[in-house]
Amino acid sequence: MEAAKELLRTAVRTFFSHPKQILIIDAILLHSVLQMDDLNLLLQSQPKDIRALLNPLRNARLIATGARAEQKVTGARPSSREYYYCPFHAAIDAIKYKIAKLRKKVEALYQQDENTKRKDWRCPRCKAEYEELDILDKVNEDGFYCDRCGATLVQNEQAARTNMDRSNHEKIRKLNDQLKKFDAMILKIDRQDIPENDFQSAWDRRKYVPRPHGSGRQDTAETQYMTLNRPGLNVKKHGQPELVKSENLTVNLTTSEDQEREEAERRETRRKQLAQQNQLPDWITNTLHNNSNASASDLGEGGAVANGAAMAPSDDSGADDMDNEDEGDFEDVEVEAPAPVAGLKREHSVAFQDDSDDNEDFEDAV
Protein backbone atom coordinates (compact mmCIF):
# COMPACT_ATOMS: atom_id res chain seq x y z
CA MET A 1 0.00 0.00 0.00
CA GLU A 2 2.90 2.38 0.70
CA ALA A 3 4.22 1.79 -2.82
CA ALA A 4 0.85 2.83 -4.26
CA LYS A 5 0.79 5.97 -2.10
CA GLU A 6 4.30 6.87 -3.24
CA LEU A 7 3.27 6.47 -6.88
CA LEU A 8 0.24 8.73 -6.36
CA ARG A 9 2.31 11.44 -4.66
CA THR A 10 4.90 11.34 -7.45
CA ALA A 11 2.24 11.42 -10.18
CA VAL A 12 0.40 14.44 -8.78
CA ARG A 13 3.70 16.33 -8.41
CA THR A 14 4.68 15.47 -11.98
CA PHE A 15 1.46 16.03 -13.92
CA PHE A 16 -0.30 18.73 -11.83
CA SER A 17 1.21 22.13 -11.22
CA HIS A 18 -1.17 23.65 -8.64
CA PRO A 19 0.22 23.35 -5.09
CA LYS A 20 -3.23 22.85 -3.54
CA GLN A 21 -3.87 19.81 -5.73
CA ILE A 22 -0.72 18.27 -4.26
CA LEU A 23 -1.98 19.13 -0.77
CA ILE A 24 -5.36 17.53 -1.52
CA ILE A 25 -3.77 14.20 -2.51
CA ASP A 26 -1.45 14.26 0.51
CA ALA A 27 -4.35 15.04 2.86
CA ILE A 28 -6.57 12.30 1.42
CA LEU A 29 -3.75 9.74 1.67
CA LEU A 30 -3.18 10.80 5.29
CA HIS A 31 -6.81 10.84 6.47
CA SER A 32 -8.07 8.10 4.07
CA VAL A 33 -11.40 9.93 3.45
CA LEU A 34 -12.20 13.64 3.54
CA GLN A 35 -15.38 15.65 3.20
CA MET A 36 -15.76 19.11 1.66
CA ASP A 37 -15.89 20.71 5.12
CA ASP A 38 -12.57 19.04 5.99
CA LEU A 39 -10.92 20.26 2.78
CA ASN A 40 -12.31 23.73 3.39
CA LEU A 41 -10.70 23.74 6.82
CA LEU A 42 -7.35 22.32 5.66
CA LEU A 43 -6.94 24.46 2.54
CA GLN A 44 -8.63 27.61 3.87
CA SER A 45 -10.48 27.99 0.56
CA GLN A 46 -14.06 28.30 -0.57
CA PRO A 47 -15.92 25.15 -1.71
CA LYS A 48 -16.23 26.55 -5.24
CA ASP A 49 -12.45 26.88 -5.59
CA ILE A 50 -11.88 23.45 -4.05
CA ARG A 51 -14.24 21.80 -6.53
CA ALA A 52 -12.35 23.46 -9.38
CA LEU A 53 -9.20 21.76 -8.06
CA LEU A 54 -10.90 18.42 -7.47
CA ASN A 55 -12.43 18.03 -10.94
CA PRO A 56 -9.08 17.52 -12.78
CA LEU A 57 -8.05 14.97 -10.15
CA ARG A 58 -11.33 13.10 -10.59
CA ASN A 59 -10.98 13.15 -14.38
CA ALA A 60 -7.48 11.70 -14.00
CA ARG A 61 -9.00 8.97 -11.75
CA LEU A 62 -6.62 9.78 -8.91
CA ILE A 63 -9.55 10.34 -6.53
CA ALA A 64 -13.12 9.08 -6.34
CA THR A 65 -16.23 9.94 -4.33
CA GLY A 66 -18.46 7.98 -1.99
CA ALA A 67 -21.72 9.00 -0.30
CA ARG A 68 -23.04 8.20 3.18
CA ALA A 69 -26.42 8.93 4.78
CA GLU A 70 -25.75 10.90 7.96
CA GLN A 71 -27.69 13.04 10.39
CA LYS A 72 -26.62 15.98 12.51
CA VAL A 73 -26.45 15.54 16.26
CA THR A 74 -28.82 18.50 16.63
CA GLY A 75 -31.59 16.38 15.12
CA ALA A 76 -31.84 17.79 11.60
CA ARG A 77 -33.09 15.75 8.68
CA PRO A 78 -30.70 13.03 7.42
CA SER A 79 -28.77 13.93 4.29
CA SER A 80 -26.26 12.31 1.94
CA ARG A 81 -22.70 13.57 2.51
CA GLU A 82 -20.02 13.11 -0.16
CA TYR A 83 -16.52 11.97 0.76
CA TYR A 84 -13.32 11.84 -1.32
CA TYR A 85 -10.81 8.98 -1.29
CA CYS A 86 -8.07 7.46 -3.50
CA PRO A 87 -8.89 4.18 -5.29
CA PHE A 88 -5.48 2.51 -5.66
CA HIS A 89 -6.18 0.10 -8.52
CA ALA A 90 -7.93 2.66 -10.72
CA ALA A 91 -5.25 5.29 -10.00
CA ILE A 92 -2.38 2.90 -10.85
CA ASP A 93 -4.00 1.92 -14.14
CA ALA A 94 -4.62 5.58 -15.01
CA ILE A 95 -0.98 6.49 -14.33
CA LYS A 96 0.27 3.61 -16.51
CA TYR A 97 -1.99 4.70 -19.35
CA LYS A 98 -0.92 8.34 -19.05
CA ILE A 99 2.79 7.45 -19.21
CA ALA A 100 2.34 5.19 -22.24
CA LYS A 101 0.25 7.83 -24.01
CA LEU A 102 2.85 10.52 -23.26
CA ARG A 103 5.69 8.44 -24.71
CA LYS A 104 3.72 7.68 -27.83
CA LYS A 105 2.82 11.34 -28.31
CA VAL A 106 6.43 12.56 -27.98
CA GLU A 107 7.74 9.92 -30.36
CA ALA A 108 5.04 10.83 -32.89
CA LEU A 109 6.21 14.46 -32.88
CA TYR A 110 9.59 13.50 -34.31
CA GLN A 111 8.53 10.64 -36.54
CA GLN A 112 8.66 11.66 -40.18
CA ASP A 113 5.90 11.05 -42.65
CA GLU A 114 6.46 8.42 -45.31
CA ASN A 115 6.16 11.04 -48.06
CA THR A 116 8.84 13.33 -46.59
CA LYS A 117 11.15 10.59 -45.33
CA ARG A 118 14.68 10.69 -46.84
CA LYS A 119 15.68 7.43 -48.56
CA ASP A 120 18.96 5.57 -48.05
CA TRP A 121 20.52 5.94 -51.56
CA ARG A 122 20.59 8.88 -54.00
CA CYS A 123 21.89 9.65 -57.46
CA PRO A 124 24.45 12.51 -57.59
CA ARG A 125 23.55 13.30 -61.22
CA CYS A 126 19.72 13.31 -61.36
CA LYS A 127 19.12 13.60 -57.59
CA ALA A 128 16.83 10.52 -57.52
CA GLU A 129 16.52 8.62 -54.22
CA TYR A 130 16.07 4.87 -53.74
CA GLU A 131 15.45 2.38 -50.98
CA GLU A 132 17.78 -0.58 -50.61
CA LEU A 133 15.06 -3.04 -51.58
CA ASP A 134 14.47 -1.13 -54.83
CA ILE A 135 18.11 -1.34 -56.04
CA LEU A 136 19.09 -4.86 -55.04
CA ASP A 137 18.92 -6.01 -58.67
CA LYS A 138 20.62 -2.88 -60.08
CA VAL A 139 24.29 -3.74 -59.47
CA ASN A 140 27.34 -3.24 -61.73
CA GLU A 141 31.11 -3.22 -61.25
CA ASP A 142 31.07 0.15 -59.44
CA GLY A 143 28.08 -0.69 -57.24
CA PHE A 144 24.44 0.27 -57.41
CA TYR A 145 23.48 2.35 -60.44
CA CYS A 146 20.57 4.67 -61.23
CA ASP A 147 18.00 3.24 -63.60
CA ARG A 148 17.31 6.73 -64.98
CA CYS A 149 20.77 8.00 -65.94
CA GLY A 150 23.03 5.02 -65.18
CA ALA A 151 25.19 6.94 -62.67
CA THR A 152 26.58 5.20 -59.63
CA LEU A 153 24.46 5.73 -56.49
CA VAL A 154 25.90 7.07 -53.27
CA GLN A 155 24.60 6.66 -49.72
CA ASN A 156 22.32 9.42 -48.50
CA GLU A 157 24.11 10.95 -45.49
CA GLN A 158 21.18 13.23 -44.78
CA ALA A 159 18.85 10.26 -44.21
CA ALA A 160 21.34 8.54 -41.89
CA ARG A 161 21.75 11.72 -39.84
CA THR A 162 17.98 12.20 -39.63
CA ASN A 163 17.43 8.65 -38.39
CA MET A 164 20.15 9.08 -35.79
CA ASP A 165 18.62 12.34 -34.57
CA ARG A 166 15.18 10.74 -34.40
CA SER A 167 16.33 7.81 -32.27
CA ASN A 168 18.61 9.84 -30.03
CA HIS A 169 16.61 13.04 -29.85
CA GLU A 170 17.30 15.12 -26.82
CA LYS A 171 13.64 15.51 -25.79
CA ILE A 172 12.93 11.80 -26.09
CA ARG A 173 16.03 11.02 -24.07
CA LYS A 174 15.04 13.58 -21.46
CA LEU A 175 11.53 12.14 -21.24
CA ASN A 176 12.89 8.64 -20.74
CA ASP A 177 15.18 9.92 -18.00
CA GLN A 178 12.24 11.56 -16.23
CA LEU A 179 10.08 8.46 -16.49
CA LYS A 180 12.73 6.11 -15.13
CA LYS A 181 11.42 6.70 -11.61
CA PHE A 182 7.88 5.82 -12.70
CA ASP A 183 9.12 2.69 -14.44
CA ALA A 184 10.86 1.54 -11.26
CA MET A 185 7.81 2.20 -9.05
CA ILE A 186 5.40 0.52 -11.47
CA LEU A 187 7.68 -2.51 -11.68
CA LYS A 188 7.78 -2.65 -7.88
CA ILE A 189 3.98 -2.42 -7.65
CA ASP A 190 3.49 -5.14 -10.26
CA ARG A 191 5.55 -7.50 -8.12
CA GLN A 192 3.36 -6.84 -5.07
CA ASP A 193 -0.27 -7.54 -4.24
CA ILE A 194 -1.80 -4.10 -3.65
CA PRO A 195 -5.19 -4.32 -1.86
CA GLU A 196 -8.10 -2.48 -3.40
CA ASN A 197 -8.90 0.71 -1.51
CA ASP A 198 -12.64 1.02 -2.08
CA PHE A 199 -14.84 3.46 -0.18
CA GLN A 200 -15.76 1.06 2.60
CA SER A 201 -12.12 0.07 3.20
CA ALA A 202 -11.04 3.71 3.18
CA TRP A 203 -13.85 4.58 5.61
CA ASP A 204 -12.71 1.90 8.05
CA ARG A 205 -9.21 3.48 8.13
CA ARG A 206 -10.37 7.11 8.33
CA LYS A 207 -8.75 9.70 10.59
CA TYR A 208 -10.86 12.65 11.66
CA VAL A 209 -9.68 16.19 11.03
CA PRO A 210 -9.58 18.12 14.33
CA ARG A 211 -11.69 21.27 14.45
CA PRO A 212 -10.74 24.55 16.14
CA HIS A 213 -11.50 24.91 19.83
CA GLY A 214 -15.07 26.09 20.28
CA SER A 215 -16.97 25.60 23.51
CA GLY A 216 -14.10 24.24 25.57
CA ARG A 217 -13.72 21.03 23.57
CA GLN A 218 -12.24 19.99 20.26
CA ASP A 219 -15.03 19.52 17.77
CA THR A 220 -14.65 16.90 15.08
CA ALA A 221 -16.83 15.62 12.31
CA GLU A 222 -17.60 12.60 14.48
CA THR A 223 -19.21 14.80 17.16
CA GLN A 224 -21.16 16.91 14.64
CA TYR A 225 -22.65 14.09 12.59
CA MET A 226 -23.80 10.59 13.35
CA THR A 227 -24.19 7.72 10.91
CA LEU A 228 -27.65 6.23 10.40
CA ASN A 229 -27.53 2.59 11.48
CA ARG A 230 -29.32 0.98 8.56
CA PRO A 231 -27.82 -2.25 7.18
CA GLY A 232 -26.50 -1.81 3.66
CA LEU A 233 -27.48 1.87 3.46
CA ASN A 234 -23.94 3.24 3.33
CA VAL A 235 -22.43 0.42 1.29
CA LYS A 236 -21.77 1.60 -2.24
CA LYS A 237 -20.75 -0.99 -4.79
CA HIS A 238 -19.04 0.14 -7.98
CA GLY A 239 -20.00 -2.01 -10.95
CA GLN A 240 -20.80 -5.06 -8.84
CA PRO A 241 -24.10 -6.90 -8.42
CA GLU A 242 -25.58 -6.92 -4.96
CA LEU A 243 -24.78 -10.05 -3.01
CA VAL A 244 -27.59 -12.24 -1.64
CA LYS A 245 -27.02 -13.93 1.69
CA SER A 246 -27.59 -17.66 1.66
CA GLU A 247 -29.50 -17.68 4.94
CA ASN A 248 -32.17 -15.46 3.37
CA LEU A 249 -32.90 -17.92 0.56
CA THR A 250 -36.06 -20.02 0.98
CA VAL A 251 -37.88 -22.45 -1.33
CA ASN A 252 -41.68 -22.74 -1.08
CA LEU A 253 -43.48 -25.61 -2.85
CA THR A 254 -47.25 -25.17 -3.17
CA THR A 255 -50.02 -27.14 -4.90
CA SER A 256 -53.33 -26.10 -6.40
CA GLU A 257 -55.19 -27.22 -3.26
CA ASP A 258 -52.99 -25.04 -1.08
CA GLN A 259 -53.56 -22.10 -3.38
CA GLU A 260 -57.33 -22.62 -3.32
CA ARG A 261 -57.32 -22.87 0.48
CA GLU A 262 -55.25 -19.71 0.77
CA GLU A 263 -57.57 -17.94 -1.65
CA ALA A 264 -60.62 -19.02 0.40
CA GLU A 265 -58.96 -17.77 3.59
CA ARG A 266 -58.21 -14.45 1.95
CA ARG A 267 -61.82 -14.11 0.79
CA GLU A 268 -63.11 -14.95 4.29
CA THR A 269 -60.76 -12.44 5.86
CA ARG A 270 -61.86 -9.79 3.39
CA ARG A 271 -65.55 -10.57 4.09
CA LYS A 272 -65.00 -10.16 7.83
CA GLN A 273 -63.18 -6.90 7.29
CA LEU A 274 -66.00 -5.54 5.11
CA ALA A 275 -68.60 -6.69 7.67
CA GLN A 276 -66.69 -4.97 10.43
CA GLN A 277 -66.40 -1.79 8.36
CA ASN A 278 -70.15 -1.80 7.57
CA GLN A 279 -71.23 -2.06 11.24
CA LEU A 280 -73.17 0.87 12.66
CA PRO A 281 -71.42 3.10 15.16
CA ASP A 282 -71.83 2.34 18.84
CA TRP A 283 -73.83 5.46 19.60
CA ILE A 284 -76.44 4.58 16.96
CA THR A 285 -76.66 0.98 18.17
CA ASN A 286 -77.05 2.07 21.82
CA THR A 287 -79.75 4.63 20.91
CA LEU A 288 -81.82 2.09 19.00
CA HIS A 289 -81.39 -0.44 21.79
CA ASN A 290 -82.59 2.04 24.46
CA ASN A 291 -85.62 3.07 22.39
CA SER A 292 -86.60 -0.55 21.82
CA ASN A 293 -86.26 -1.28 25.54
CA ALA A 294 -88.42 1.72 26.42
CA SER A 295 -91.14 0.70 23.96
CA ALA A 296 -91.04 -2.88 25.19
CA SER A 297 -91.38 -1.76 28.84
CA ASP A 298 -94.36 0.47 28.02
CA LEU A 299 -96.06 -2.27 26.08
CA GLY A 300 -95.29 -4.71 28.87
CA GLU A 301 -97.09 -2.56 31.45
CA GLY A 302 -100.11 -2.20 29.18
CA GLY A 303 -100.13 -5.92 28.52
CA ALA A 304 -99.96 -6.64 32.21
CA VAL A 305 -103.07 -4.48 32.78
CA ALA A 306 -104.88 -6.22 29.98
CA ASN A 307 -103.86 -9.62 31.21
CA GLY A 308 -104.90 -8.73 34.75
CA ALA A 309 -108.28 -7.61 33.56
CA ALA A 310 -108.71 -10.65 31.38
CA MET A 311 -107.79 -13.02 34.19
CA ALA A 312 -110.28 -11.44 36.61
CA PRO A 313 -112.99 -13.83 37.87
CA SER A 314 -115.94 -13.94 35.49
CA ASP A 315 -119.56 -13.64 36.55
CA ASP A 316 -122.62 -15.33 35.12
CA SER A 317 -123.51 -12.19 33.19
CA GLY A 318 -122.43 -13.87 29.91
CA ALA A 319 -120.67 -12.73 26.79
CA ASP A 320 -121.86 -9.12 27.05
CA ASP A 321 -119.99 -8.60 30.27
CA MET A 322 -116.84 -10.04 28.71
CA ASP A 323 -117.14 -7.65 25.77
CA ASN A 324 -117.57 -4.70 28.10
CA GLU A 325 -114.52 -5.76 30.08
CA ASP A 326 -112.47 -6.15 26.89
CA GLU A 327 -113.50 -2.68 25.76
CA GLY A 328 -112.52 -1.28 29.14
CA ASP A 329 -109.20 -3.06 28.96
CA PHE A 330 -108.53 -1.64 25.50
CA GLU A 331 -109.26 1.84 26.82
CA ASP A 332 -106.80 1.22 29.62
CA VAL A 333 -104.15 0.12 27.15
CA GLU A 334 -104.73 3.24 25.09
CA VAL A 335 -104.35 5.36 28.20
CA GLU A 336 -101.05 3.70 28.99
CA ALA A 337 -99.76 4.19 25.41
CA PRO A 338 -96.32 5.66 25.01
CA ALA A 339 -95.87 9.41 25.05
CA PRO A 340 -95.22 9.79 21.30
CA VAL A 341 -98.40 7.89 20.48
CA ALA A 342 -100.42 9.99 22.95
CA GLY A 343 -99.04 13.16 21.41
CA LEU A 344 -100.10 12.07 17.94
CA LYS A 345 -103.58 11.28 19.24
CA ARG A 346 -103.87 14.73 20.82
CA GLU A 347 -102.81 16.42 17.59
CA HIS A 348 -105.34 14.35 15.67
CA SER A 349 -108.15 15.28 18.10
CA VAL A 350 -107.26 18.99 17.98
CA ALA A 351 -107.23 18.94 14.18
CA PHE A 352 -110.60 17.13 14.18
CA GLN A 353 -112.05 19.74 16.59
CA ASP A 354 -110.83 22.60 14.37
CA ASP A 355 -112.46 21.02 11.34
CA SER A 356 -115.75 20.69 13.26
CA ASP A 357 -115.63 24.35 14.27
CA ASP A 358 -115.01 25.41 10.68
CA ASN A 359 -117.99 23.37 9.51
CA GLU A 360 -120.23 24.99 12.12
CA ASP A 361 -119.08 28.46 11.10
CA PHE A 362 -119.82 27.62 7.48
CA GLU A 363 -123.35 26.44 8.36
CA ASP A 364 -123.97 29.66 10.32
CA ALA A 365 -122.87 31.72 7.38
CA VAL A 366 -125.18 29.85 5.07
C-alpha positions in Angstrom: 0.0 0.0 0.0 2.9 2.4 0.7 4.2 1.8 -2.8 0.9 2.8 -4.3 0.8 6.0 -2.1 4.3 6.9 -3.2 3.3 6.5 -6.9 0.2 8.7 -6.4 2.3 11.4 -4.7 4.9 11.3 -7.5 2.2 11.4 -10.2 0.4 14.4 -8.8 3.7 16.3 -8.4 4.7 15.5 -12.0 1.5 16.0 -13.9 -0.3 18.7 -11.8 1.2 22.1 -11.2 -1.2 23.6 -8.6 0.2 23.4 -5.1 -3.2 22.8 -3.5 -3.9 19.8 -5.7 -0.7 18.3 -4.3 -2.0 19.1 -0.8 -5.4 17.5 -1.5 -3.8 14.2 -2.5 -1.4 14.3 0.5 -4.4 15.0 2.9 -6.6 12.3 1.4 -3.7 9.7 1.7 -3.2 10.8 5.3 -6.8 10.8 6.5 -8.1 8.1 4.1 -11.4 9.9 3.4 -12.2 13.6 3.5 -15.4 15.7 3.2 -15.8 19.1 1.7 -15.9 20.7 5.1 -12.6 19.0 6.0 -10.9 20.3 2.8 -12.3 23.7 3.4 -10.7 23.7 6.8 -7.4 22.3 5.7 -6.9 24.5 2.5 -8.6 27.6 3.9 -10.5 28.0 0.6 -14.1 28.3 -0.6 -15.9 25.1 -1.7 -16.2 26.6 -5.2 -12.5 26.9 -5.6 -11.9 23.4 -4.0 -14.2 21.8 -6.5 -12.4 23.5 -9.4 -9.2 21.8 -8.1 -10.9 18.4 -7.5 -12.4 18.0 -10.9 -9.1 17.5 -12.8 -8.0 15.0 -10.2 -11.3 13.1 -10.6 -11.0 13.1 -14.4 -7.5 11.7 -14.0 -9.0 9.0 -11.8 -6.6 9.8 -8.9 -9.5 10.3 -6.5 -13.1 9.1 -6.3 -16.2 9.9 -4.3 -18.5 8.0 -2.0 -21.7 9.0 -0.3 -23.0 8.2 3.2 -26.4 8.9 4.8 -25.7 10.9 8.0 -27.7 13.0 10.4 -26.6 16.0 12.5 -26.4 15.5 16.3 -28.8 18.5 16.6 -31.6 16.4 15.1 -31.8 17.8 11.6 -33.1 15.7 8.7 -30.7 13.0 7.4 -28.8 13.9 4.3 -26.3 12.3 1.9 -22.7 13.6 2.5 -20.0 13.1 -0.2 -16.5 12.0 0.8 -13.3 11.8 -1.3 -10.8 9.0 -1.3 -8.1 7.5 -3.5 -8.9 4.2 -5.3 -5.5 2.5 -5.7 -6.2 0.1 -8.5 -7.9 2.7 -10.7 -5.3 5.3 -10.0 -2.4 2.9 -10.8 -4.0 1.9 -14.1 -4.6 5.6 -15.0 -1.0 6.5 -14.3 0.3 3.6 -16.5 -2.0 4.7 -19.3 -0.9 8.3 -19.1 2.8 7.4 -19.2 2.3 5.2 -22.2 0.2 7.8 -24.0 2.9 10.5 -23.3 5.7 8.4 -24.7 3.7 7.7 -27.8 2.8 11.3 -28.3 6.4 12.6 -28.0 7.7 9.9 -30.4 5.0 10.8 -32.9 6.2 14.5 -32.9 9.6 13.5 -34.3 8.5 10.6 -36.5 8.7 11.7 -40.2 5.9 11.1 -42.6 6.5 8.4 -45.3 6.2 11.0 -48.1 8.8 13.3 -46.6 11.2 10.6 -45.3 14.7 10.7 -46.8 15.7 7.4 -48.6 19.0 5.6 -48.1 20.5 5.9 -51.6 20.6 8.9 -54.0 21.9 9.6 -57.5 24.5 12.5 -57.6 23.6 13.3 -61.2 19.7 13.3 -61.4 19.1 13.6 -57.6 16.8 10.5 -57.5 16.5 8.6 -54.2 16.1 4.9 -53.7 15.5 2.4 -51.0 17.8 -0.6 -50.6 15.1 -3.0 -51.6 14.5 -1.1 -54.8 18.1 -1.3 -56.0 19.1 -4.9 -55.0 18.9 -6.0 -58.7 20.6 -2.9 -60.1 24.3 -3.7 -59.5 27.3 -3.2 -61.7 31.1 -3.2 -61.2 31.1 0.2 -59.4 28.1 -0.7 -57.2 24.4 0.3 -57.4 23.5 2.4 -60.4 20.6 4.7 -61.2 18.0 3.2 -63.6 17.3 6.7 -65.0 20.8 8.0 -65.9 23.0 5.0 -65.2 25.2 6.9 -62.7 26.6 5.2 -59.6 24.5 5.7 -56.5 25.9 7.1 -53.3 24.6 6.7 -49.7 22.3 9.4 -48.5 24.1 11.0 -45.5 21.2 13.2 -44.8 18.9 10.3 -44.2 21.3 8.5 -41.9 21.8 11.7 -39.8 18.0 12.2 -39.6 17.4 8.6 -38.4 20.1 9.1 -35.8 18.6 12.3 -34.6 15.2 10.7 -34.4 16.3 7.8 -32.3 18.6 9.8 -30.0 16.6 13.0 -29.8 17.3 15.1 -26.8 13.6 15.5 -25.8 12.9 11.8 -26.1 16.0 11.0 -24.1 15.0 13.6 -21.5 11.5 12.1 -21.2 12.9 8.6 -20.7 15.2 9.9 -18.0 12.2 11.6 -16.2 10.1 8.5 -16.5 12.7 6.1 -15.1 11.4 6.7 -11.6 7.9 5.8 -12.7 9.1 2.7 -14.4 10.9 1.5 -11.3 7.8 2.2 -9.1 5.4 0.5 -11.5 7.7 -2.5 -11.7 7.8 -2.7 -7.9 4.0 -2.4 -7.7 3.5 -5.1 -10.3 5.6 -7.5 -8.1 3.4 -6.8 -5.1 -0.3 -7.5 -4.2 -1.8 -4.1 -3.7 -5.2 -4.3 -1.9 -8.1 -2.5 -3.4 -8.9 0.7 -1.5 -12.6 1.0 -2.1 -14.8 3.5 -0.2 -15.8 1.1 2.6 -12.1 0.1 3.2 -11.0 3.7 3.2 -13.8 4.6 5.6 -12.7 1.9 8.0 -9.2 3.5 8.1 -10.4 7.1 8.3 -8.8 9.7 10.6 -10.9 12.7 11.7 -9.7 16.2 11.0 -9.6 18.1 14.3 -11.7 21.3 14.5 -10.7 24.6 16.1 -11.5 24.9 19.8 -15.1 26.1 20.3 -17.0 25.6 23.5 -14.1 24.2 25.6 -13.7 21.0 23.6 -12.2 20.0 20.3 -15.0 19.5 17.8 -14.7 16.9 15.1 -16.8 15.6 12.3 -17.6 12.6 14.5 -19.2 14.8 17.2 -21.2 16.9 14.6 -22.7 14.1 12.6 -23.8 10.6 13.3 -24.2 7.7 10.9 -27.6 6.2 10.4 -27.5 2.6 11.5 -29.3 1.0 8.6 -27.8 -2.3 7.2 -26.5 -1.8 3.7 -27.5 1.9 3.5 -23.9 3.2 3.3 -22.4 0.4 1.3 -21.8 1.6 -2.2 -20.8 -1.0 -4.8 -19.0 0.1 -8.0 -20.0 -2.0 -10.9 -20.8 -5.1 -8.8 -24.1 -6.9 -8.4 -25.6 -6.9 -5.0 -24.8 -10.1 -3.0 -27.6 -12.2 -1.6 -27.0 -13.9 1.7 -27.6 -17.7 1.7 -29.5 -17.7 4.9 -32.2 -15.5 3.4 -32.9 -17.9 0.6 -36.1 -20.0 1.0 -37.9 -22.4 -1.3 -41.7 -22.7 -1.1 -43.5 -25.6 -2.9 -47.3 -25.2 -3.2 -50.0 -27.1 -4.9 -53.3 -26.1 -6.4 -55.2 -27.2 -3.3 -53.0 -25.0 -1.1 -53.6 -22.1 -3.4 -57.3 -22.6 -3.3 -57.3 -22.9 0.5 -55.2 -19.7 0.8 -57.6 -17.9 -1.6 -60.6 -19.0 0.4 -59.0 -17.8 3.6 -58.2 -14.4 2.0 -61.8 -14.1 0.8 -63.1 -14.9 4.3 -60.8 -12.4 5.9 -61.9 -9.8 3.4 -65.5 -10.6 4.1 -65.0 -10.2 7.8 -63.2 -6.9 7.3 -66.0 -5.5 5.1 -68.6 -6.7 7.7 -66.7 -5.0 10.4 -66.4 -1.8 8.4 -70.1 -1.8 7.6 -71.2 -2.1 11.2 -73.2 0.9 12.7 -71.4 3.1 15.2 -71.8 2.3 18.8 -73.8 5.5 19.6 -76.4 4.6 17.0 -76.7 1.0 18.2 -77.1 2.1 21.8 -79.7 4.6 20.9 -81.8 2.1 19.0 -81.4 -0.4 21.8 -82.6 2.0 24.5 -85.6 3.1 22.4 -86.6 -0.5 21.8 -86.3 -1.3 25.5 -88.4 1.7 26.4 -91.1 0.7 24.0 -91.0 -2.9 25.2 -91.4 -1.8 28.8 -94.4 0.5 28.0 -96.1 -2.3 26.1 -95.3 -4.7 28.9 -97.1 -2.6 31.4 -100.1 -2.2 29.2 -100.1 -5.9 28.5 -100.0 -6.6 32.2 -103.1 -4.5 32.8 -104.9 -6.2 30.0 -103.9 -9.6 31.2 -104.9 -8.7 34.7 -108.3 -7.6 33.6 -108.7 -10.6 31.4 -107.8 -13.0 34.2 -110.3 -11.4 36.6 -113.0 -13.8 37.9 -115.9 -13.9 35.5 -119.6 -13.6 36.6 -122.6 -15.3 35.1 -123.5 -12.2 33.2 -122.4 -13.9 29.9 -120.7 -12.7 26.8 -121.9 -9.1 27.0 -120.0 -8.6 30.3 -116.8 -10.0 28.7 -117.1 -7.6 25.8 -117.6 -4.7 28.1 -114.5 -5.8 30.1 -112.5 -6.1 26.9 -113.5 -2.7 25.8 -112.5 -1.3 29.1 -109.2 -3.1 29.0 -108.5 -1.6 25.5 -109.3 1.8 26.8 -106.8 1.2 29.6 -104.1 0.1 27.2 -104.7 3.2 25.1 -104.4 5.4 28.2 -101.1 3.7 29.0 -99.8 4.2 25.4 -96.3 5.7 25.0 -95.9 9.4 25.1 -95.2 9.8 21.3 -98.4 7.9 20.5 -100.4 10.0 22.9 -99.0 13.2 21.4 -100.1 12.1 17.9 -103.6 11.3 19.2 -103.9 14.7 20.8 -102.8 16.4 17.6 -105.3 14.4 15.7 -108.2 15.3 18.1 -107.3 19.0 18.0 -107.2 18.9 14.2 -110.6 17.1 14.2 -112.1 19.7 16.6 -110.8 22.6 14.4 -112.5 21.0 11.3 -115.7 20.7 13.3 -115.6 24.4 14.3 -115.0 25.4 10.7 -118.0 23.4 9.5 -120.2 25.0 12.1 -119.1 28.5 11.1 -119.8 27.6 7.5 -123.4 26.4 8.4 -124.0 29.7 10.3 -122.9 31.7 7.4 -125.2 29.9 5.1 
